[in-house]
Amino acid sequence: MPATSTHRPDSRPATLTVNGRSYRVPNGPVVVLCIDGCEPDYITQALLAGLMPQLQRILQTGSSLVADAVMPTFTNPNNLSIVTGAPPAVHGIAGNYFLDRETGREVMMNEPEYLRAPTLLAAFSDAGLRVAVVTAKDKLRRLLGHGLRGGICFSAEKADQATRADGGLDDALGFVGLPLPSVYSAALSEFVFAAGVALLRAGQADMIYLSTTDYIQHKCAPGTAGANAFYAMLDRYLGELDALGARFALTADHGMNAKTDAAGKPRITYLQPALDAALGQGAARVILPITDPYVVHHGALGSFAAIYTDRAADAMAAVRELPGVELVLTQQQAAARFELPPDRIGDVIVVGERLGVLGTAPERHDLSALDLPLRSHGGLSEQQVPLLFNRRIAAQPAGRRLRNFDAFELLLNHAD
């Protein structure tokens, strides 16, 4: 549905209505940060270690909440939920990857053609705000930047290729003041934070959305040296954003859990062999919506899988009792429970347990790049995420279920 607005005497509207929710138009700069894979315990452990003094100070007059991410707990559906203020049933992005039933092709949902609702970023851009988007991975850039009018939108991964015509900024590397980072590094996320600070300092944006990578979270558990170093780095940038006068919200697209046994061996439930044995070869097809180009992170293994078949009941019976399976739902059950578009998910949905992942078949997963015990996401066990603000959030109605996609609404409508 299109965005609507109510106007005040100056050129900007007082409020905007986007996807059925009303938002106040801010008078000062606002920043929303999506910290990829940020299980709440990462922040807790870093705070307890004394490594986030800026956040410790900020939260004395701010707000620390816990919210639910959308299912499946993957990057694309959650980032798009945050920037539309709505679940996947509204915006249409139900995973990183899906089976296009019309063509029979397995495709990435990275292009704006898959988006079914306007983003808040585009709506505020239309209303006259200078909007900027900086994302770590280039896979999100076109979706998040769709509909921006004259805004800035580029990825850290390909910052050397950003131009004013395609990204709204020439020489992004020079502007940010950092070299081009490796896609498999904490530096990729640091570039995103540094870009946000640079945009604020230069006065080039009224609204900024920053989205990072979960490379560190896939490799490092909360409280470990690698994780604590990442959150100490994040803390410095949060202090700078706060000092520059921005109101900010920090949330995550999903949490993260170890997916191993006690000895550190991956706990993988392969679905395709069980389906082939029960239904016959080719009668069912397993799609893993976590799939993306960054397989070093997770080996395309997550805790959520889709089965495409015209024998749904038989497929459900074949996988329901497999070790590592927490939940098996029909398409309609999953669409209703998880607020998903039924035409973009499988005929059967399988959710894995907290300490396990779901795969297709052993020969389809290359785990040679996993140099540390497997950590991943996708299931209900990765749904809880932080929702932090550097302003006090007014009391919410009793029983309200907080979601990560409430970040903009709470920041704009309820922050002191």
Secondary structure, 3 states (H helix, E strand, C coil): CCCEEEECCCCCEEEEEECCEEEECCCCCEEEEECCCCCHHHHHHHHHCCCCHHHHHHHHHCEEEEEECCCCCCHHHHHHHHHHCCCHHHHCCCCCEEEECCCCEEEECCCHHHCCCCCHHHHHHHCCCCEEEEECCHHHHHHHCCCCCCCEEEECCCHHHCECCCECCCCHHHHHCCCCCCCCCHHHHHHHHHHHHHHHHCCCCCEEEEECCCHHHHHCCCCCHHHHHHHHHHHHHHHHHHHCCCEEEEECCCCCEECECCCCCECEEECHHHHHHHHCCCCEEEECCCCCCCHHHHCCCECEEEEEECCHHHHHHHHCCCCCEEEEEEHHHHHHHHCCCHHHCCCEEEEECCCCEEECCHHHCCCCCCCCCCEECCCHHHCEEEEEECCCECCCCCCCCCEHHHHHHHHHHCEC
